[in-house]
């Protein structure tokens, strides 16, 4: 019953539950109030993914969010119950409403501290819904549950093979050879190697039909479930390996922590615990037997692959590698992937804002940017953007096409020369915007910060998605963005800013500072616009655009 409830509740939250499913969900809630205890965990998993507490969160934002939760949680519960009543035509017993409210309130107060950004986004977006509108809307779009973090010499059986950075829905991954790393939205990471058939079920579950996998599911991903033809393995905050042969026999090896396991036809309450350093084999008859623990660790697989930077995949690169001094814009022709030099805005492009003091030259400086990452940026040429309204554009040879499926990453190094803290500070903004030369003031995607120095993504007609964190002051930061474009359905845009002490891993982060929602764009973006406003001068360098994380991120490679 718990598994059935989880599937129904998840589909309800995602707006994918039909009328028959709604009726079944209401029946389960009415018959077993203990199921309500699971609702909070599932809500956290499916509504607050990507919004964990960040190192720069300010306490006032957290306090404000807790206040919102305290004042709004009962109304939220009422909305959910009313939604179920209205759409199923059945009543939720009054006796269970109080228990639901108490259980959800306790849950909401707890996660408000850990997921301040996500809760604020959710309550604000819900408050902006039209009066009388449905709390959740039905959708026929695919529900994405995982991301491909790494591919190494992979040969896939399917023609539509996954690539690094690609988002995955519930589907079969049929690997013939090579190594791939998958991160589930619930937090678990899984490495599959050699001939492996893996069926993705949800953000917290999968089914291994054949092959070898190693799962790393730390505390935030506890509860990840991996089923096989003979068994079910549930993570209890650990790292474990599972092997399935061609007749379905299963081996489980616990590398760290512990797991709960049971034969596939055994009741849940008969599950047993397997601690670290032990292994178990379960044959197709369901009989377990102890086996020696024998599997490499998750990180050992990564070390063997030794993921390297893939700058060879870049579609556009600008390193501002010029001699120091004044450079006329017409001479800004270095770099790759461009359809012309940098230029100022044209008169027809000066609507928002209509004024600007962009000079017709670049000021190139050397050695003024502190760089802790393994890239040459800042050590050679950097572009100094003076105070005032500065707007520089450069056309790309290969547009970012938002009307077709694809993944694009970008990175940019930024250093502010001064952090203005006075109450009357002017409008201090820095943005990197992707625009269309066919419709300059139409659809666009902008990454940057505003007067509050908070990471922000702007899409469409000025719609902002802003992080609660404040950027570190007067140091070099590395901006990295990701655009998941879809021919049909919602596009996803991610943005994260790294400080000088942050280390970049081989793969994109589990948590981004900004994650958009409800964005659907279809433009061809072929212009890069660098805009700086306010009295503060800024330095920028190392603009990279590419198809994968490793093509734009200056990762530290292990020496062989």
VOTIBA-370664 format. One record per residue (C-alpha): residue in three letters; x, y, z. Coordinates in steps of 0.05 Angstrom, whole numbers, padded with zeros to 5 digits, always signed. Layout:
ALAXYZ/...
***
This chain:
UNK+00000+00000+00000/UNK+00058+00047+00017/UNK+00088+00037-00052/UNK+00021+00049-00086/UNK+00010+00112-00046/UNK+00080+00137-00063/UNK+00068+00129-00137/UNK-00001+00161-00135/UNK+00022+00219-00091/UNK+00082+00233-00134/UNK+00039+00235-00197/UNK-00011+00281-00162/UNK+00044+00331-00143/UNK+00070+00331-00214/UNK+00000+00340-00244/UNK+00002+00273-00280/UNK-00053+00235-00244/UNK-00117+00217-00282/UNK-00186+00214-00251/UNK-00181+00140-00235/UNK-00116+00153-00199/UNK-00145+00211-00160/UNK-00201+00166-00135/UNK-00151+00113-00114/UNK-00108+00165-00077/UNK-00168+00191-00039/UNK-00188+00120-00019/UNK-00118+00107+00008/UNK-00117+00171+00048/UNK-00185+00156+00077/UNK-00167+00084+00097/UNK-00097+00093+00126/UNK-00078+00158+00160/UNK-00007+00132+00171/UNK+00006+00142+00097/UNK+00003+00217+00110/UNK+00070+00213+00145/UNK+00101+00196+00078/UNK+00071+00256+00043/UNK+00120+00307+00072/UNK+00181+00268+00049/UNK+00153+00260-00021/UNK+00134+00333-00024/UNK+00205+00352-00005/UNK+00233+00307-00059/UNK+00188+00328-00115/UNK+00177+00402-00101/UNK+00241+00428-00070/UNK+00294+00393-00112/UNK+00352+00439-00127/UNK+00340+00488-00069/UNK+00385+00467-00012/UNK+00416+00515+00039/UNK+00474+00551+00006/UNK+00538+00578+00039/UNK+00518+00650+00029/UNK+00445+00647+00054/UNK+00428+00705+00100/UNK+00392+00692+00165/UNK+00337+00744+00151/UNK+00315+00705+00090/UNK+00311+00640+00130/UNK+00272+00675+00186/UNK+00224+00704+00135/UNK+00213+00636+00104/UNK+00199+00603+00171/UNK+00148+00658+00184/UNK+00115+00644+00117/UNK+00111+00570+00132/UNK+00080+00582+00201/UNK+00028+00629+00172/UNK+00013+00591+00108/UNK+00020+00516+00122/UNK-00051+00506+00146/UNK-00079+00541+00085/UNK-00034+00497+00041/UNK-00061+00434+00073/UNK-00132+00458+00064/UNK-00118+00472-00010/UNK-00091+00402-00021/UNK-00150+00369+00014/UNK-00199+00413-00023/UNK-00166+00397-00088/UNK-00173+00322-00075/UNK-00245+00330-00053/UNK-00263+00372-00113/UNK-00229+00328-00165/UNK-00248+00260-00138/UNK-00318+00277-00116/UNK-00305+00243-00048/UNK-00296+00270+00021/UNK-00234+00265+00064/UNK-00256+00245+00134/UNK-00254+00304+00182/UNK-00219+00262+00234/UNK-00156+00256+00193/UNK-00150+00330+00175/UNK-00121+00350+00242/UNK-00068+00295+00239/UNK-00049+00316+00169/UNK-00041+00388+00189/UNK+00001+00373+00251/UNK+00046+00325+00213/UNK+00055+00372+00153/UNK+00067+00433+00198/UNK+00124+00397+00233/UNK+00153+00376+00167/UNK+00148+00445+00136/UNK+00182+00479+00195/UNK+00240+00430+00191/UNK+00253+00436+00116/UNK+00244+00511+00115/UNK+00312+00517+00146/UNK+00344+00467+00099/UNK+00307+00489+00037/UNK+00295+00563+00047/UNK+00303+00582-00025/UNK+00256+00529-00051/UNK+00201+00543-00001/UNK+00203+00617-00015/UNK+00198+00604-00089/UNK+00140+00556-00080/UNK+00099+00601-00035/UNK+00112+00663-00077/UNK+00093+00627-00141/UNK+00030+00599-00109/UNK+00011+00667-00083/UNK+00016+00694-00154/UNK-00032+00643-00183/UNK-00099+00669-00208/UNK-00154+00667-00156/UNK-00195+00604-00163/UNK-00143+00568-00205/UNK-00124+00496-00193/UNK-00067+00486-00144/UNK-00037+00434-00191/UNK-00050+00430-00266/UNK-00052+00367-00308/UNK+00006+00359-00356/UNK+00024+00311-00411/UNK+00097+00331-00409/UNK+00152+00282-00391/UNK+00174+00283-00319/UNK+00250+00286-00313/UNK+00280+00249-00254/UNK+00356+00244-00266/UNK+00417+00274-00301/UNK+00475+00243-00338/UNK+00537+00267-00302/UNK+00592+00230-00339/UNK+00602+00186-00400/UNK+00667+00150-00415/UNK+00674+00110-00479/UNK+00601+00091-00476/UNK+00566+00049-00529/UNK+00491+00048-00519/UNK+00442+00000-00552/UNK+00389+00053-00562/UNK+00397+00101-00620/UNK+00376+00160-00576/UNK+00435+00151-00529/UNK+00443+00197-00469/UNK+00499+00247-00466/UNK+00532+00287-00410/UNK+00485+00339-00381/UNK+00423+00308-00410/UNK+00361+00303-00367/UNK+00328+00234-00362/UNK+00256+00213-00352/UNK+00231+00144-00331/UNK+00265+00101-00384/UNK+00312+00043-00398/UNK+00387+00055-00401/UNK+00418-00001-00441/UNK+00494+00004-00438/UNK+00535-00043-00481/UNK+00604-00020-00457/UNK+00639+00038-00423/UNK+00622+00075-00359/UNK+00567+00125-00343/UNK+00548+00162-00279/UNK+00475+00181-00266/UNK+00450+00228-00212/UNK+00378+00219-00190/UNK+00340+00282-00170/UNK+00330+00251-00101/UNK+00406+00256-00090/UNK+00432+00186-00103/UNK+00488+00177-00153/UNK+00498+00112-00192/UNK+00556+00088-00234/UNK+00541+00035-00287/UNK+00597-00001-00322/UNK+00603-00053-00376/UNK+00541-00088-00403/UNK+00485-00061-00359/UNK+00410-00053-00366/UNK+00380-00003-00317/UNK+00307+00019-00315/UNK+00296+00088-00283/UNK+00231+00091-00244/UNK+00231+00155-00203/UNK+00277+00207-00170/UNK+00289+00156-00115/UNK+00284+00087-00148/UNK+00309+00044-00205/UNK+00311-00028-00228/UNK+00374-00066-00247/UNK+00359-00120-00298/UNK+00430-00139-00316/UNK+00501-00116-00300/UNK+00540-00081-00246/UNK+00525-00015-00211/UNK+00552+00022-00151/UNK+00505+00069-00114/UNK+00527+00127-00070/UNK+00468+00153-00031/UNK+00489+00198+00026/UNK+00443+00223+00081/UNK+00401+00269+00038/UNK+00388+00212-00010/UNK+00373+00159+00043/UNK+00317+00113+00021/UNK+00339+00103-00051/UNK+00310+00037-00074/UNK+00342-00010-00125/UNK+00303-00072-00146/UNK+00329-00132-00184/UNK+00294-00195-00211/UNK+00304-00228-00143/UNK+00310-00174-00091/UNK+00297-00103-00066/UNK+00353-00062-00036/UNK+00338+00002+00003/UNK+00394+00049+00021/UNK+00401+00071+00093/UNK+00452+00126+00080/UNK+00508+00087+00048/UNK+00547+00063-00012/UNK+00534-00005-00041/UNK+00545-00047-00103/UNK+00495-00092-00138/UNK+00509-00145-00191/UNK+00457-00182-00232/UNK+00474-00239-00279/UNK+00436-00262-00340/UNK+00390-00310-00302/UNK+00373-00256-00251/UNK+00416-00278-00192/UNK+00435-00218-00149/UNK+00494-00199-00106/UNK+00494-00140-00058/UNK+00559-00113-00029/UNK+00557-00058+00024/UNK+00617-00012+00018/UNK+00597+00037+00072/UNK+00538+00046+00120/UNK+00484-00007+00113/UNK+00426-00028+00069/UNK+00359-00061+00079/UNK+00347-00121+00033/UNK+00294-00173+00021/UNK+00274-00224-00031/UNK+00227-00195-00082/UNK+00169-00239-00060/UNK+00181-00227+00015/UNK+00139-00180+00057/UNK+00169-00113+00074/UNK+00171-00127+00149/UNK+00216-00188+00136/UNK+00272-00145+00106/UNK+00341-00154+00137/UNK+00399-00106+00149/UNK+00466-00116+00115/UNK+00524-00076+00146/UNK+00587-00049+00114/UNK+00639-00099+00093/UNK+00590-00155+00080/UNK+00558-00185+00018/UNK+00497-00226+00003/UNK+00475-00266-00057/UNK+00401-00279-00073/UNK+00385-00330-00127/UNK+00322-00333-00169/UNK+00290-00377-00116/UNK+00298-00322-00065/UNK+00347-00358-00020/UNK+00403-00313+00007/UNK+00474-00334+00024/UNK+00534-00296+00048/UNK+00589-00279-00002/UNK+00655-00242+00008/UNK+00649-00167-00002/UNK+00684-00153-00068/UNK+00671-00088-00105/UNK+00709-00023-00121/UNK+00684+00040-00088/UNK+00645+00093-00126/UNK+00703+00142-00125/UNK+00751+00087-00149/UNK+00712+00083-00214/UNK+00718+00158-00222/UNK+00793+00156-00209/UNK+00802+00102-00261/UNK+00766+00144-00313/UNK+00803+00208-00290/UNK+00753+00256-00323/UNK+00788+00312-00360/UNK+00769+00380-00386/UNK+00737+00378-00455/UNK+00753+00448-00480/UNK+00758+00415-00549/UNK+00681+00413-00549/UNK+00672+00488-00540/UNK+00625+00521-00590/UNK+00648+00591-00571/UNK+00707+00619-00531/UNK+00730+00689-00514/UNK+00793+00696-00471/UNK+00805+00771-00483/UNK+00877+00752-00499/UNK+00901+00820-00523/UNK+00959+00865-00503/UNK+00943+00912-00445/UNK+00915+00980-00463/UNK+00861+01006-00509/UNK+00833+00960-00563/UNK+00784+00986-00616/UNK+00722+00942-00619/UNK+00733+00929-00693/UNK+00798+00893-00674/UNK+00766+00847-00622/UNK+00770+00787-00668/UNK+00805+00733-00627/UNK+00770+00673-00599/UNK+00730+00618-00633/UNK+00658+00607-00652/UNK+00640+00679-00668/UNK+00608+00711-00729/UNK+00642+00778-00721/UNK+00678+00824-00671/UNK+00647+00856-00609/UNK+00606+00919-00620/UNK+00563+00970-00584/UNK+00487+00966-00584/UNK+00453+00992-00647/UNK+00402+01049-00640/UNK+00344+01001-00650/UNK+00372+00958-00592/UNK+00373+01015-00541/UNK+00303+01007-00513/UNK+00318+00976-00446/UNK+00352+01020-00424/UNK+00350+01073-00478/UNK+00416+01105-00456/UNK+00486+01079-00446/UNK+00557+01104-00447/UNK+00591+01045-00479/UNK+00658+01066-00508/UNK+00677+01042-00578/UNK+00738+01007-00550/UNK+00759+00954-00499/UNK+00804+00968-00440/UNK+00847+00907-00432/UNK+00884+00895-00367/UNK+00932+00841-00343/UNK+00942+00809-00275/UNK+00884+00843-00240/UNK+00841+00781-00229/UNK+00856+00731-00174/UNK+00844+00662-00203/UNK+00846+00598-00162/UNK+00821+00551-00216/UNK+00866+00514-00267/UNK+00854+00562-00325/UNK+00897+00618-00355/UNK+00841+00669-00347/UNK+00860+00732-00310/UNK+00934+00718-00317/UNK+00934+00743-00389/UNK+00884+00793-00416/UNK+00818+00811-00381/UNK+00764+00860-00402/UNK+00753+00919-00355/UNK+00682+00945-00357/UNK+00682+01017-00332/UNK+00629+01048-00288/UNK+00566+01074-00322/UNK+00521+01038-00371/UNK+00564+00992-00414/UNK+00534+00945-00466/UNK+00577+00902-00512/UNK+00550+00850-00561/UNK+00582+00795-00602/UNK+00546+00750-00653/UNK+00555+00674-00646/UNK+00567+00630-00706/UNK+00526+00574-00677/UNK+00460+00598-00645/UNK+00429+00567-00584/UNK+00365+00538-00611/UNK+00311+00535-00558/UNK+00260+00504-00606/UNK+00295+00437-00606/UNK+00321+00388-00553/UNK+00391+00404-00530/UNK+00437+00423-00472/UNK+00483+00483-00470/UNK+00530+00506-00415/UNK+00567+00572-00406/UNK+00619+00599-00358/UNK+00647+00668-00344/UNK+00698+00695-00295/UNK+00679+00759-00260/UNK+00713+00805-00210/UNK+00681+00867-00179/UNK+00730+00921-00159/UNK+00686+00947-00103/UNK+00625+00924-00063/UNK+00582+00985-00050/UNK+00546+00978+00017/UNK+00520+01049+00026/UNK+00445+01055+00033/UNK+00439+01100-00028/UNK+00483+01057-00072/UNK+00466+01064-00146/UNK+00437+01008-00187/UNK+00494+00959-00191/UNK+00482+00904-00242/UNK+00523+00857-00284/UNK+00491+00809-00334/UNK+00508+00762-00390/UNK+00447+00758-00436/UNK+00432+00713-00495/UNK+00389+00749-00547/UNK+00365+00740-00618/UNK+00388+00785-00675/UNK+00321+00773-00709/UNK+00281+00797-00648/UNK+00328+00833-00601/UNK+00275+00853-00550/UNK+00239+00786-00555/UNK+00254+00722-00518/UNK+00321+00722-00481/UNK+00358+00689-00424/UNK+00399+00732-00376/UNK+00447+00710-00321/UNK+00475+00759-00270/UNK+00460+00798-00208/UNK+00422+00861-00189/UNK+00430+00913-00134/UNK+00425+00861-00079/UNK+00483+00821-00109/UNK+00440+00759-00112/UNK+00446+00709-00170/UNK+00388+00719-00218/UNK+00363+00688-00282/UNK+00315+00731-00324/UNK+00273+00700-00379/UNK+00219+00722-00426/UNK+00187+00790-00411/UNK+00230+00807-00351/UNK+00210+00747-00308/UNK+00263+00739-00253/UNK+00285+00677-00216/UNK+00329+00700-00158/UNK+00370+00662-00107/UNK+00368+00679-00033/UNK+00444+00679-00027/UNK+00489+00741-00032/UNK+00551+00736-00075/UNK+00618+00739-00040/UNK+00646+00810-00040/UNK+00706+00836-00078/UNK+00733+00770-00103/UNK+00736+00732-00168/UNK+00675+00689-00180/UNK+00661+00638-00233/UNK+00591+00639-00263/UNK+00566+00574-00294/UNK+00498+00566-00327/UNK+00461+00509-00359/UNK+00404+00512-00409/UNK+00362+00449-00423/UNK+00322+00467-00484/UNK+00262+00425-00506/UNK+00224+00424-00571/UNK+00160+00414-00531/UNK+00150+00423-00457/UNK+00184+00464-00403/UNK+00256+00487-00412/UNK+00303+00485-00352/UNK+00354+00538-00335/UNK+00406+00532-00280/UNK+00456+00582-00252/UNK+00510+00576-00199/UNK+00566+00623-00176/UNK+00631+00596-00147/UNK+00676+00635-00101/UNK+00752+00633-00099/UNK+00753+00578-00047/UNK+00704+00532-00083/UNK+00731+00471-00119/UNK+00698+00447-00183/UNK+00684+00373-00188/UNK+00685+00330-00251/UNK+00610+00338-00258/UNK+00557+00391-00250/UNK+00533+00405-00179/UNK+00475+00371-00145/UNK+00450+00439-00123/UNK+00447+00502-00165/UNK+00435+00572-00137/UNK+00379+00586-00186/UNK+00333+00536-00220/UNK+00277+00563-00263/UNK+00205+00538-00267/UNK+00150+00546-00318/UNK+00195+00571-00374/UNK+00180+00554-00446/UNK+00221+00589-00500/UNK+00231+00576-00574/UNK+00278+00631-00599/UNK+00345+00623-00635/UNK+00393+00661-00591/UNK+00454+00683-00631/UNK+00478+00745-00593/UNK+00518+00751-00529/UNK+00506+00816-00491/UNK+00552+00837-00435/UNK+00520+00893-00395/UNK+00546+00930-00334/UNK+00509+00985-00297/UNK+00525+01028-00237/UNK+00588+01064-00213/UNK+00630+01002-00201/UNK+00683+00979-00251/UNK+00685+00903-00263/UNK+00732+00853-00296/UNK+00708+00795-00338/UNK+00746+00739-00372/UNK+00743+00668-00399/UNK+00674+00666-00432/UNK+00661+00595-00453/UNK+00600+00562-00486/UNK+00596+00487-00497/UNK+00552+00425-00495/UNK+00577+00394-00430/UNK+00598+00414-00360/UNK+00670+00391-00373/UNK+00674+00435-00435/UNK+00664+00500-00395/UNK+00684+00484-00323/UNK+00758+00490-00303/UNK+00760+00423-00266/UNK+00823+00400-00230/UNK+00849+00337-00264/UNK+00884+00282-00226/UNK+00956+00269-00248/UNK+00965+00199-00275/
***
